[in-house]
Each structure stands twice: as C-alpha cells, then as structure tokens.
Amino acid sequence: MALLVAATGGCIRTPEIAEGALLVEVRSDGIDVVTGVLDLSGRSNQRRELALVAGAGQTAFELIPAGGYTLAVGGCDATGREVARGRADDVVVRAGERTSISVELMPIAVGDGGPVDGADAGPSDGADHDADGDAALDATIDATAGEGGPRDRFLDRDATPGDIPAVDADSRDGAAAADAAVADGTIGADVLIGLWSALTPAPGLADRNAACVGHDPQRQVTVLFASSIWIPPAPTETTPHLLGVAETWELLGNGWIQRQPAAQPPMRGSCSMAYDSARGRLVLFGGSVDDDHGWLHDLDDTWAWDGVSWTHLHSDTSPAARGGAALAYDPARDRVVLFGGSAGSLPMSFFKDTWELVDGAQWVEQHPATRPDYRTGAGLAHDPAARLTLLHGGHTELVTYADTWAWDGASWSQVADAPTEPCCRNRWLTFDPDRQRFVRFEGWPEVRTREFDWVEWRDVISAEPPPPIGVDALIHDVARRRSLLINPISMPNGDRRLDRLFVYLGPGAAIDAVGALAPGFPVVRDGDAGGHFMDYGAAIAADRLGQIWVAGVSEDGRRLLAAMVWKFLPSGKLAAGFPRSLNGDCLTSSADAIACASDGTIWIGGQTRATGAPQAVAALWKLDQAGNLANGFPKRWQVAVDRSSYLDGVAIDASGEVWAAGWDEATALVPRQARLFRFSETGDLGVGFPVAAEVADNGDSQAHGVAINAAGDVYLCGSARATGGDLDAVLWRFDSSGTPANGFPKVWSGGHGDDEFFGVAIDNTQRVWLVGVARSAAGDYDLLLPVYDEAGNLQLGFPVLFDGVAHGDDAGRGIAIGSLGEAWVTGAIANAAGNGDFALWRFDDAGQQRPGFPVIRDSDAGDNSHDHGMSVTIGPFGYIWATGGSNSNDGLENLVVWRFE
C-alpha cells in the first residue's frame, strides 16, 4: 500500500510526550499504520532520527515524495511558537519492523517586523489554531493507488505521445455528487460546490500589483518577487502611477516575511515562476521593467531562488524578452516549460512559442507541428500522474481564449469539451494533486471558479466567493493541502480591500478537524426576537453549500418564546435576511430540530401555541434557501385538545419524506407517549402515522432523536419509565411503513436512576450510535455513549461513560459521525464551581476518546456560570459545527455557534 503523506507539524505537550517532541501518526481507514515520535530538543540545523513503527498486521508500505510531496515535520517551543521545520527522506516501513528516517531541521527566527517563517501564525499545517497552540497532529493521507478516480486515467506509460486518453464522463471522482445553489434558491447537481475562506495576513507586505509568485512545496512557503506599487499622483498630476520594486517576500502561515538576500534580480513586474523539484528551487523568467510612469522594456533573464539566495542562470539561447509568459515544471522529464507571453506597450507583440529549460540550465526551443495560438496570460500547470502539462485561456488585445491544450514534451494536443465562452484573460491556474483537478480562478470583471478533470471544465459555486479582484497568483499550498489565492494588490482607485488571502477547498476536499476553534468564532447572538432574556440554539445542520442553519428560540420583549431560524455563511457571518422568526400568528413557539434536504429545502420541527390556547401543538415548518415559508406551512398536529404535542427530532429519507421524533404531554390520567411521524414533501401526515413508540410494561415515554439507515429503516431514541420507576434509555426501530422491528425496542438501564438518549446517528457500517445521560452510583449524571449493530446488539467496548474531573453532571446532547467512523459529541461538563461548560468530544470508531478531547469552552458570552452544547453537525468540507447557549454577564442565555477545524 503506497501512501502519499502531506505535511503535519506542531508540538505536543502531554504527560506521555515531552515538550518539544512531535508525534507523527499515519492512518488509513481509521487504523494507525505507522507512528513515531521525533525529538526536537537541542540545536537546529541538525539531523534527527524519527523512529517509525508499522501497525500490527499491516502490509509493507512506502512514504513517497510523489509530485513534490514528502513527509514534512515541524517543531514548537514550550509556548507553542513554531521554531523549526524540516523534511524527511523516502522510507519503507515493513510490517512488524522498526525503522527510522533522518530529518533535517531548519531554524526559524523571529524578527521585529512580525512573524518569521510563520512562528506566530500557527503550526505548519496551515490551519488556524487557538492561542494556546495545542493541536492534535494527524497526518492526512491520500492513497496513490485506487480504481476509477482521475489519477488512474494516465497511468499507462506506453501511451503514444500526444494522445489524450478517452475518459468516461461517469468516472469523474465525486463530481456528480456535488451540488450548487441556483437562482431560484434550490440546490441542483449540475454545478460543483467549493468553499472559499478569506484570511487576513499579518502586516508586512504592502499592497502591490503584477507580482511574480511561486510555491516551494519542499520548504512549504509561497514566494513573491518584484511587482509594482501604485503611487499617489503628484500635486501637478491627476492620475496615480506605478513604481517598480525589487523585493523578495515569503508567505509562511498567514504572515509575509521580507527576505534580504545579498543579490537579487532587478525590479520588474509580470514575470513568471515555477518550482524545479529536482533542484529544490523556484525558477523565474522575464517580466517587464517600469519606472514611475509605465512599462519601458521587457526582460529575457532567468533566475533561481533556493530560499537563501538568487542565482542568475546563464543560457546560450533564451526566449525573447517578454512578460506574462506561462510557466510550469514537468518533474518526470525534468523540464521547465514556457509558452507565449507578450512584449512592448501598445501595440503589443504576442508569442506562441514553446521553450523548455533543460538540466536546469539551458533554454531549448521546441517546434511542435501544432500549437496554441498567440496569447499572453495563459494558465499553465502540470499533472504528474498524467505526465501532461495543461494550458488554458489567455488573451491578445482583440481575443480572449477559452481553449485547453495538453503538452507531453513532444506535441500540443487540444483537449475536447473546453468551455466555449471567453473567460480567462489571466493565468491563474493550478493543479490540486490530492483531488486530481486543475483549478482556475477568474477575478475580474466577473468572479468565476472552474475545475477541469480531463473530461470537462465545470463551474464551481461557493457560498462566499472572493470579491471581484485583481489577482497575483493561484497556487496549491502543500501545507494546507488546498489552493491559495494570492492577491496583495493595490488598485489605482485606492481600493485597499485587496490585501487578503483566499483559501480554496474544492468539491470532495475535506479537512481532518482536530478541534481547534476557528478564527472569528464563537458567534454569539442576543436579542434576535427583541428581548434580551434567553436565546439558544437547539439544533444545527449544514446544507450542500456549507451554509449553516440553526433552529432555536429567542425571547421577545414580553418574555415570550419565539421559534427562530438563523442562517450563517461558512465564515460565521449571518446571511442576509436572517434571523427569521417562525412565530407567525402564535403566542409562543420553539424550534427544536432541523434538517437540510438535498434540494435545498430546510425542514424544522418544534411546537407552537396560539393566543388563548391552553396546549401546545407539534409543528413542522418548510423553508426555502432564502428562509421563505412554503405555502401551507407550518403543519400542526395534536393528539387531543387537552394534551400538548411536540416534535424534537427531524430526518429526511432518500425519497424526500420527512421523519420526526416527538411525544404527547401527560395528563393526570394519561402518561407521556413517544411517537414517530412521517410527512410527505408537501407536509401531509403519512397514512397510519404518527406511530406510538411502545415499551412493554413501561409508560411515560418520549422520543428525542431520529435517524435513517441506508436500507430505509428508521431508528428512534428517547426514554420510557416503568410505572413508579426510573427512566430508562430506549432505542426503537421501525421499517418504512412504521412497523416495529422484531427484537426492538432496546432498553438500557444503569440501575442508579434516570437514563435517557437525546441523539442518534448511523455510521457508514450501519452501526447505530446514541448519546445521552446516565445516572451514576454517586447520584450525578455521566455522558452515555452506546453503539448497537443493525440488529440491536450492543457492541463490544460500549457503552462509554464519561465522568468529568469535577464529578458533577456531564451530559451528551448531540452526535454526528465523521467519514472515518469517528463520533463527534457535544454537551456539557460540570466545572469545579458546579456550573456547566460547553464540551466537544471526539471518539474513534472503537469508542476511544481521542487525545486533546474533550474541548471545553467557558464564558463564551462573557459570564462563566453556564455554557452548553445542544447539537453538532459536520459540514460538507469537514468543519465541525455546534450550537447551544452561553450565559452572558447579566446572567441571561445567548445563542452561540462554534466552528472547529
């Protein structure tokens, strides 16, 4: 089994691992296949031995630097500041054997002008971590082998040069599963979904224009050279002008650091850069020199940057002087490839020649029989698996191109199914080796993101795309394992919004969340219904765009409850038009459950009470993406006029029908009754529903959670009480007609008092996970986490019971299952003062609590008396979202939304 391992870095400070040590874990299908600890003590600039041990029963595997990747490590000092970074050589680890790899560490200094080498920007994995610097260090893996994915298409090394293999459109890896929002607010399957996240880099790099940018995957830095700066007009002038500069900057984490080499290329703009992995350096070619009034002349020189110094490369022949050339590196043939570009001012001269830098020293012109037409600003990127270099777009003064070509070292071949409309004047193209996709960004005048998988170009929609911007580069950042948009650009109109970075997660990409609170979170909301008494989130769900929907309550100025729905963008910003009250003509209401359908419809369950009505009725709301209530909603149901009814859980099956968990309130003569509801897409109650959820010889039951497995079976969880006895936690199972399954319900009792399930989820092996509370022998509550198979058999090692260090009440309220079968649980943990703190747990598929968890949050609304989580979900890109409440300084509760990375 060959594994492609991306960078992981940071330090771990636990009793088991000394300060200044790095734990490296490599996992496949949730199983540790190799682990090791690297000692980072002592001096830098020394090689260290990293001992690696293969997991039991594992076959031999390799850590390989394919496509410029390698196992990279980093170290932090005791304060969490990164102080060293290094890389490891190739290694083979065989089952049952122990081996070691030699790691060369590089020192990282801290200067007066801000962070150097990302020292203050967080660990080298590029994620944003909270202030204490702690982060779990899980190496992310992408198997280089496999079938059906795009990377398998070009593995036939005997293919005739120039041939573009025919590919079945259905083999696109994950493309058909991605959805996008369209104008009417629904979600379809014709456009891909991506996620853009804005980052604000640390101060240091001034706004600039026409910079030359490249990425060094070995050192995990992005390099920016030269460019021009807009200068305000002089008193006698009316327009600003450009001033050329010759500067070398590197981006580490979120901080730009200026380097001061002894010598560097002369000032220029619109130059081109590509990374030469064979020599560990960035190659720069050409560009245009300007003074303070505009471009004067073009350059034909070639330079190399190795992270320490610039070297002028002297070639016997060279491409003609130009700017805007397309440049990429082919590692299999060890060639830097150059195409096109332009020279001069109006009228400009354009090129369509192809050159290759051979042996890192000599430019050699190639003479293919066919080639793309004259152009500048084309995008050029290399696919190592296909061994092809892709060229896309570009322009002349009169023509903007949208064609796509592939270069194999001997000939250019035009690729079919390219977009036909003009789109791509600038060269912002990169290749994502993890997802085997080319990514294209066009920032002006229209913002457009596209991806190409050797079948077709497809548009990508994001909930928060970058604004219309000029762009300096789009590169693939190996530390972040995602694409990075570089745009430290100033505009002549003085617009200075454009000093940010944008990180791109494409369709199918996902982070491996480690529980670090994301920047800008938590989000706290108060008074959304007009009063400042009680606001909290009861349920949370993510739609296909990565937008987050929260259902909950907010008290108005009369201290009456209003059912509310909030919609948040991935950044945590509240979406336009939200929050929305669902009260309508009701006196009070509450929203207690939420689910997002694949077509973009939002379903919310809860209860309402009309003015003058003595009882509450179960309510179901249906909303579109804009938050508009569908005609005929809410749907209401009540078992009897003297009994209140509630909906407390909602799930959507594959056919679009809505299943809900709920119960009827007790009267003096009738106990509470758990119920299972089924609604059609129009909100009609299914024939024979609601179904009473029974427990033999028990009464007073409630149903809180509902989940549906791949076969369409419905699981209901809650509690039931024997006459005069304690509550027992209960799991019910029904088929799609509402018929109870044989052998169910399953009743769990700890024997010390009330036990109850609040949440249920199904993993990818169809096991049923539940979360709730169990009364302990000491009289307090512990978190309860059991797992059953489809037949209702309790799994070995479960239930897990968690009791916090304060031994007060600890509760699990919400649960979500990740792609590796891990469980994310939210709730509350009692602190030493007897109050609750928000808690987020992560358990692996065997029920083992992961290191660094639970994550505990206190005083998120300003007061340390009580914080609690109610619901948790996993967004489409792997971020962990939770909602609940936190007491504010006035002792009242506020809604809180947390996002963890």
Secondary structure, DSSP 8 states (H G I E B T S, - for coil): -EEEE------B--SSS-TTEEEEEEEETTEEEEEEEEE--S-SSSEEEEEEEE-TT---EEE--GGG---EEEEE-TTS-EEEEEEE--EEE-TT-EEEEEEEEEE---BTTB-STTTTS--TT-----TT------B-EEES--SSSGGGTT--TTS-TT------GGGSSSGGG--EE-TTS-EESSSEEEEEEEE--BTT---BBS-EEEEETTTTEEEEE--EEEE---TT-SS-EEEE---EEEEETTEEEEE--S------BS-EEEEETTTTEEEEEEEEEEETTEEEEEEEEEEEE-SS-EEEE--SS---S-BS-EEEEETTTTEEEEEEEEESSSS-EEEEEEEEEETTTEEEEE--SS---SBBS-EEEEETTTTEEEEE--B-SS-B---EEEE-SS-EEE-SS---S----S--EEEETTTTEEEEEE-SSS-EEEEE-SS-EEEEEESS---S---SEEEEETTTTEEEEE--B--TT-------EEEEE-TT------S-B-TT--EEE--TTS-SSBEEEEEEEE-TTS-EEEEEEEE-TTS-EEEEEEEE-TTS-B-TT-SEE--TTEEEEEEEEEEE-TTS-EEEEEEEEETT-SS-EEEEEEE-TT--B-TT-SEEE-SBTTB-EEEEEEEE-TTS-EEEEEEE---SSS--EEEEEEE-TT--B-TT-SEE---TTEEEEEEEEEEE-TT--EEEEEEEEETTS-EEEEEEEE-TTS-B-TT--EEE--SSS-EEEEEEEE-TT--EEEEEEEE-TTSSEEEEE-EE-TT--B-TT--EEE--TT-S--EEEEEEE-TTS-EEEEEEEE-TTS-EEEEEEEE-TTS-B-TT-SEEE--TTEEEEEEEEEEEEE-TTS-EEEEEEEEETTS-EEEEEEEE-
